[in-house]
């Protein structure tokens, strides 16, 4: 006579299949969240910089773009746009030999204790200096310029270069890490 129910082997196979499905879906959810965070960052930061520098140029008025490293937002025109929370943001100097070059990382302008970074925009829409907690660094041009580095868990996530002086308003380039180098994001 056959008993109703499942054998222990059948139950173990079902549990194993469920665990594999949970593992695979967990990885894809994590990747989807990273893609979403990347999309948010590359839409918020470059757009905020472009809009504010264009306003300065059109209105012939000086503006300030503020990046809060502790509260994780970028402020333009009195409006705060919040950035994804699980990332660290820093500002560094990039030096390049040509505009096609991805550049080499120079000095870091921010530290773990830095609260805010201000990008003063002149009335021509150019960013030629950076203020880190009110201390000004100047001398930026197309081959030496500020860049916003974004990291997660100590690993590079993206880099947003703000290239000024050759253009009426800054040219924004977004890079993704590619091993030990950077790759220009062609979607921007």
N, C-alpha and C positions, 0 to 999 in steps of 0.2 A: 504494500500500500504506500503511495506517495504522499508526503506531507506537503501542506501548502506553505509558501514562503520562499525566501531566497537563501542561497548558501553563503557561507562566509566569503568564499572566493568572489562570488558575484558582487557582493557588497563592497569588497576591497577594490575591485575593478572600477565600479561606479565612483567611489570616493577618489581614486587616483585620477580618473578622467575629470572630475570636478576640480580637483586641485590644479591640474594642468591648465584648464580653461581659465581659472582665476588668475594664475600666474601670467598667462599670455595677455589677458585683458588688462591686468594691472600695469604691464609694461606699455601697452598701447595707450592707456589713460595717461600715464606719466609723460609719454612723448607728445600726446595731444595737448597737455597742459603747458609743456615747454614751448610748443609751436604757438599756442595762444599768447603766452607771455611775450614771446619774441615779436609777434604781430603787434601787440599792444605797445611795446617799447619803440618799435620802428615807426609806428604811426604817431605816437604822442611826442617823443623828443624831437625828431626832425621837423615835424609839422609845426610844433610850438616855436622852434627857432626860425623857420622860414616865414611864418606868419608875422612874428614880431619884427624881424629884420625888414621885411617888405613894408610893414606899417611905418617903421622909422624912416625909410627911404621916401615913401609916398607923402608922409606928413611933414618931412623935414624936421623931425623931432627925435631927441635921444630917448632910448628905451633901456630897460634892464630885464634880462632873463635870469631868473633865480632857480638854481637846482639845490634842493634840500637833500643832503645825503642822509640825515638822520630820520626825517619824517617821510622821505621817499616821495617827493613830488617835484614838479617843475612848474614855476609860476611865471605867467606872461600876462601882461595887461591886468593885473590884479586877480587873475583866475588861477587856481591851483588845479593841476591835472596830476592825479596820483599815479605812481608807477607801481609795478608788481613788487610785492613786499619781500619775497624770499631771495632777493638779490642784493649784492653790494655794488655801489656805484663809486667810481673815482674819476678824477680828471688828471690826465697825463699829457705830456708834450710829445708830439710825433714829428719826426724830421724825415723828410723824403728828398730824393735827388731829382725826381720829376713827378708830375701829377699822376702818371701811370704807375708809379712805384707804390707799394703798400706802406712803405715807411718803416722806420725803426723807432722803438719806444725810447723816449728820453726820460727826463726827470718826472717824478710824480708830484703834482701840485697839491694833492690832498693826502691826509693821513686818517687814521682811525678816529681822531678827535675832531676832524673837520665837520662843521655843521652845514655851512652853506657855501655855494660857489655862485658868483654873479658874473654874467657875461654882459658887460655894458655894450650897448649898440649905439654907434654914433648916428648923426642925422643923415648920413649917406647909406645907412643900413649895414655897416661893416662892424665886425667884432675884432678889435685889435688888442684887447687885453682881457684878463680874467682876474677877478677878485676872489681870493679864498679867505673866508672869514675876515673880510675887509682889507686884506693885504693884496696889493695889486701886482700882477706880473704882466709885462708888456713885451712888445717886439714880435708879435705874430704876423706871419705873412704866409704865402701859399706853400712854402716848403718847410715851415716850422709853425705848427698850429696846435690848438687844444683838441683833445679827444676825450670823450666820455667812455670809460671802460665799464662793462657790466660783467660781474662774475656771480657764479652760484657754486656754493660748496668749494670755494678755492679754485674753480676751473673757469676759464674765460667763456663767456656766453655770447657777447657781441661787443663791437667797438663802433662808436659814432664819431666820425671826424668832422670838425667844423673848420672848413678851409676858407679863409677870408682873403681879401685884398686884390685878387685878380678879377673878382666878380663884383658887381654892384652890391649884391647881397651874398652871404656865404654859401658856398657849395657844401652840401651835406653828403657824406659818403658813409655807408654802413657796411661793416665787414663782419663775417662769421669766422670763428676759428677753424683752421684746417691743418691739423697736426701742430707743427711748430710755427706755422705761418698764418696769414689771414687771407680770406677770399672775399672779394667785393661781392656784395649782394646785388644781383642784377635786377631784383624786383623793385628797387628804390629808384 
